[in-house]
Each structure stands twice: as structure tokens, then as C-alpha cells.
Amino acid sequence: MTGHVRVIGIDPGLRRTGWGVVDVEGNRLSHVADGVCTSEGRSLAARLASLFVQLTAIIEAYRPTTAAVEQTFVNRDAVATLKLGQARGIALLAPAQAGLEVAEYAPNAVKKVVVGVGHADKAQVAHMVRLQLPGCSPAGADASDALAIALCHAHHAAFAGRLSRAIAEVDP
């Protein structure tokens, strides 16, 4: 990444969707904001609509230039997995509708980049997020995870930019 980039990371969940925004300026990362969207309503449709409205407002307020969403995996409870998948769809839709490129990262990939190990626990992730973003005090585990997703994307995008520049120099 060259210049100023603002990344929003989103940790999807049907009840609680974490979000975190970081600025990237060269090699410098800084915390902008974070929080948790809590779904409202009795029906699944109302809860999904609530998450969409909240995420859209956050994107409008902080004007990120790119987005990253955590991938989810199937677990034993098929109904819960399906509902989480629908919440994840909202997490992909809101930034895409705002015209943002949306990257997706597996939880283990996020932990590997932020902590150094792919099977880190939530406390380790939160600790490393606070170390990489001095002064940051995430609004809970979901927000901390979302900031980790944003940090992962910032690191991956920076590497991809350096790789592209190196290839362009070799093969003009």
C-alpha cells in the first residue's frame, strides 16, 4: 500500500458483528475507531437488516478505502452455520455496495499475521492488537478481532504492493 489507506475490518456475527478501522500510511498503522454492531429485531430478516443499516452508517462515517471480512467455517450445528453465513453476507454486502474492494481472510491466517501463530486465543489476539495500535482499547473481543482482520489486510496488501513493484522493475 502506498499513500494513505483506510481499512475497515469486519468480524461477522448474527448477534454481534465487530468492526475496526485503521489508517495505513507507509509502514505506520494507527487506530481510527472500533465497535460492535448488535442486531435488533425478532425475526432473522429484521436482525440482518439491522446489521446492514449499522454497517452502512459506519462505512459512511469513517469512509474506508478498502475492507476485509473474516471467513467462517462450517461447524456441527448446520442451522447456526447457515445463520452466521447470512450475517457474513451482510458483512460482505455493506462495503461492496459502498464501492469498496473486499478481501476475505481465514481466522488462522489473521492470527498468524497478528500474533505469529495460527491457533492463538482471543486474549493473545487482543493483546497483539493493543501492541500494534498503541493507545487502542477495543470495545470487546468482537471489535478486537475486527481490528486484527484490518491489520491482517494492511500487512497482506503492503506485501502485495511491494511484490508488484518488484515484478514491474524486473519486467517493465
C-alpha positions in Angstrom: 0.0 0.0 0.0 1.3 3.4 -0.9 0.0 6.7 0.4 -2.9 6.8 2.9 -5.2 3.9 3.1 -8.1 3.4 5.5 -9.1 -0.2 6.2 -12.3 -1.5 7.8 -12.1 -5.0 9.2 -15.4 -6.8 9.9 -15.9 -9.9 12.2 -19.3 -11.1 11.2 -21.8 -12.5 13.7 -25.6 -12.6 13.8 -25.9 -11.2 17.3 -22.7 -9.2 17.4 -20.6 -8.0 14.4 -17.3 -6.5 15.3 -15.8 -3.7 13.2 -12.5 -1.9 13.4 -10.9 0.9 11.3 -7.2 1.5 10.9 -5.2 4.0 8.9 -2.1 2.9 7.0 0.5 5.4 6.0 3.5 3.6 4.6 4.7 1.3 7.4 2.7 3.2 10.0 -0.5 1.8 11.3 -2.9 3.8 13.5 -6.2 3.1 15.2 -9.2 5.2 14.0 -12.2 3.6 15.6 -13.8 0.3 16.5 -17.0 -1.1 17.9 -19.7 -3.7 17.8 -23.0 -3.8 15.9 -25.7 -5.5 17.9 -28.5 -6.9 15.8 -32.0 -5.8 16.7 -35.4 -7.3 15.9 -37.2 -10.6 16.5 -37.0 -12.1 13.0 -33.9 -13.1 11.2 -34.7 -10.7 8.4 -35.0 -7.8 10.9 -31.8 -8.7 12.6 -29.9 -8.9 9.2 -31.4 -5.5 8.1 -30.3 -4.0 11.4 -26.7 -5.2 10.9 -26.8 -3.8 7.3 -28.0 -0.4 8.4 -25.4 -0.2 11.2 -22.5 -1.3 9.0 -23.6 1.1 6.2 -23.7 4.0 8.7 -20.2 3.1 10.0 -18.8 3.0 6.4 -20.4 6.3 5.6 -19.0 7.8 8.8 -15.4 6.6 8.5 -15.0 6.4 4.7 -12.7 3.4 4.5 -10.9 2.9 1.1 -10.8 -0.9 1.4 -12.5 -3.7 3.5 -11.6 -7.1 4.9 -14.0 -9.7 6.3 -13.3 -12.8 8.2 -14.2 -16.1 6.6 -16.3 -18.6 8.6 -16.3 -22.3 8.6 -19.0 -24.9 8.9 -19.5 -26.3 12.4 -21.6 -29.1 13.8 -24.8 -27.0 14.1 -26.0 -26.6 10.5 -28.7 -24.1 11.4 -26.3 -21.8 13.3 -23.8 -22.1 10.4 -26.4 -21.0 7.9 -27.4 -18.0 10.1 -23.8 -17.0 10.5 -23.4 -17.3 6.7 -26.3 -14.9 6.2 -24.7 -12.4 8.6 -21.4 -12.8 6.8 -23.3 -12.0 3.6 -24.3 -8.7 5.1 -20.7 -8.0 6.2 -19.7 -8.5 2.5 -22.6 -6.6 1.0 -22.3 -3.4 3.0 -18.8 -2.5 1.9 -19.3 -3.8 -1.6 -22.4 -1.7 -2.0 -20.3 1.3 -0.9 -17.9 0.5 -3.8 -15.1 -1.0 -1.7 -12.9 -3.9 -2.6 -13.5 -6.6 -0.1 -10.8 -9.1 0.9 -11.5 -12.3 2.9 -9.2 -14.0 5.4 -9.4 -17.2 7.3 -9.3 -16.9 11.1 -6.0 -18.8 11.2 -4.4 -16.5 8.6 -5.4 -13.4 10.7 -4.0 -14.9 13.9 -0.8 -15.9 12.1 -0.2 -12.4 10.8 -1.2 -10.5 14.0 0.1 -13.0 16.7 2.6 -15.1 14.8 0.7 -18.4 15.4 -2.4 -19.6 13.7 -4.1 -21.1 16.8 -3.8 -18.1 19.1 -6.7 -17.5 21.6 -8.8 -14.3 21.7 -6.7 -12.9 24.6 -3.5 -13.2 22.6 -5.1 -11.5 19.6 -6.4 -8.7 21.7 -3.0 -8.2 23.3 -1.2 -8.0 20.0 -3.8 -5.6 18.6 -3.2 -3.3 21.5 0.6 -3.6 20.9 0.3 -2.8 17.2 -2.1 0.0 17.7 -0.8 2.0 20.8 -3.5 3.7 22.8 -6.2 1.5 21.3 -8.7 0.0 23.8 -11.1 -2.2 21.7 -14.7 -2.3 22.6 -14.7 -6.1 23.3 -13.5 -9.3 21.7 -15.5 -8.8 18.5 -14.0 -5.4 17.9 -10.5 -6.6 18.7 -11.0 -9.4 16.2 -12.2 -6.9 13.6 -9.1 -4.8 14.2 -7.0 -7.9 13.8 -8.7 -8.5 10.4 -7.9 -4.9 9.3 -4.3 -5.3 10.4 -4.0 -8.6 8.5 -5.3 -6.9 5.4 -3.0 -4.0 5.8 0.0 -6.4 6.0 -1.1 -8.5 3.1 -1.8 -5.5 0.9 1.5 -3.9 1.7 3.3 -7.1 0.8 1.3 -7.4 -2.5 2.2 -3.8 -3.3 5.9 -4.4 -2.7 5.8 -7.6 -4.8 4.0 -5.9 -7.7 6.6 -3.1 -7.7 9.5 -5.6 -7.7 8.0 -7.5 -10.6 7.4 -4.3 -12.5 11.1 -3.4 -12.0 12.3 -6.7 -13.4 9.8 -7.0 -16.2 8.9 -3.4 -17.4 
